[in-house]
């Protein structure tokens, strides 16, 4: 089929692109943990793209770094099926009295107090909590 198409045609380039990456494209067949597409990742990054306008108002580089840290905490909470707002509320209420050498107990994957779980469907939508706080 490629012989009948011009090598410069969009169809020919698309076919060659797929053929050159065939091994990587089929890797999900050998490993059941891999998804056939990357839609969950793209969905998770959607909040970053939507909030991009708000990042201009972080104030300075250090404000942007703090926002990135908070987004990481929010993302980790969601990956552990924990409501990010409830998690942050609980951690901030407890952190002043919590022993410094046991701070890892407050990480989302070690969340041992009353778990505030998220509806799995809600995990795909990005919280605008941080963007609102940066305004």
C-alpha positions in Angstrom: 0.0 0.0 0.0 2.8 2.4 0.8 4.1 1.9 -2.7 1.0 3.5 -4.2 1.1 6.5 -1.9 3.3 9.5 -2.1 5.8 9.4 0.7 4.9 13.0 1.4 1.2 12.4 1.8 -0.3 12.7 5.3 -1.5 9.1 5.2 1.9 7.7 4.2 3.6 9.7 7.0 1.0 8.4 9.6 1.5 4.8 8.5 5.3 5.2 8.6 5.1 6.8 12.0 3.1 3.9 13.4 5.3 1.3 11.8 8.5 2.9 13.1 7.1 2.8 16.7 5.2 -0.5 16.4 7.1 -2.2 19.2 6.4 0.6 21.6 2.8 0.9 20.5 2.2 -2.8 21.2 4.0 -2.9 24.5 0.6 -2.8 26.4 -0.2 -6.2 25.0 2.7 -7.7 26.9 2.2 -5.9 30.2 -1.4 -5.8 31.6 -0.6 -2.8 33.8 -0.2 -0.6 30.8 -3.2 1.2 29.2 -3.8 1.3 25.5 -4.0 5.1 25.6 -2.9 7.9 27.9 -6.2 9.6 28.5 -6.0 9.4 32.3 -2.6 11.3 32.1 -4.0 13.8 29.7 -7.1 14.3 31.9 -4.8 14.8 35.0 -2.8 17.5 33.1 -6.0 19.3 32.0 -6.2 21.2 35.3 -2.6 22.4 34.8 -3.5 23.7 31.3 -6.7 25.4 32.6 -4.9 27.0 35.5 -2.0 28.2 33.4 -3.6 31.7 33.3 -3.7 31.8 37.1 0.0 30.9 37.5 0.9 34.4 36.2 -0.3 35.7 39.5 1.8 33.5 41.8 3.8 36.6 42.6 7.3 35.4 42.1 9.3 32.3 41.3 9.0 31.1 44.9 5.2 31.5 44.7 5.2 29.3 41.6 7.4 26.7 43.4 4.9 26.7 46.3 2.0 26.3 43.9 3.8 23.4 42.3 4.4 21.8 45.7 0.7 22.1 46.6 -0.4 20.7 43.3 1.9 17.7 43.9 0.3 17.2 47.3 -3.2 17.5 45.8 -2.3 15.0 43.0 -0.8 12.5 45.5 -4.0 12.7 47.6 -6.2 12.1 44.5 -4.0 9.1 43.5 -4.6 7.7 47.0 -8.3 8.2 46.7 -8.3 10.9 49.3 -10.3 14.2 49.1 -7.5 16.8 48.8 -9.3 19.6 50.6 -10.2 17.4 53.5 -6.7 15.9 53.6 -5.1 19.4 53.7 -7.5 20.5 56.4 -6.7 17.5 58.5 -2.9 17.8 58.0 -2.8 21.5 58.7 -4.8 21.0 61.9 -2.4 18.3 63.1 1.0 19.3 61.8 2.0 21.8 64.5 1.6 19.1 67.2 2.9 16.2 65.2 6.5 15.0 66.0 8.9 16.1 63.3 10.6 12.7 63.2 7.2 11.1 62.2 6.1 13.6 59.6 6.0 10.8 57.0 2.8 9.6 58.7 1.1 12.6 57.3 1.9 11.8 53.7 -1.2 10.8 51.6 -0.2 7.2 51.2 0.3 6.9 55.0 -2.9 8.7 55.8 -3.9 6.9 59.0 -6.5 9.1 60.6 -10.2 9.3 59.5 -9.8 8.8 55.8 -11.6 11.2 53.7 -12.2 9.2 50.5 -12.9 10.5 47.1 -15.4 9.3 44.6 -13.2 7.6 42.0 -15.0 9.6 39.2 -14.0 12.8 41.0 -10.3 11.9 40.8 -10.2 12.8 37.2 -11.3 16.4 37.6 -8.5 18.8 38.8 -9.2 20.9 41.9 -9.1 24.6 41.4 -8.6 25.0 45.1 -4.9 26.2 44.7 -5.7 28.5 41.8 -8.4 30.2 43.9 -5.9 30.6 46.8 -3.3 32.2 44.5 -5.6 35.0 43.4 
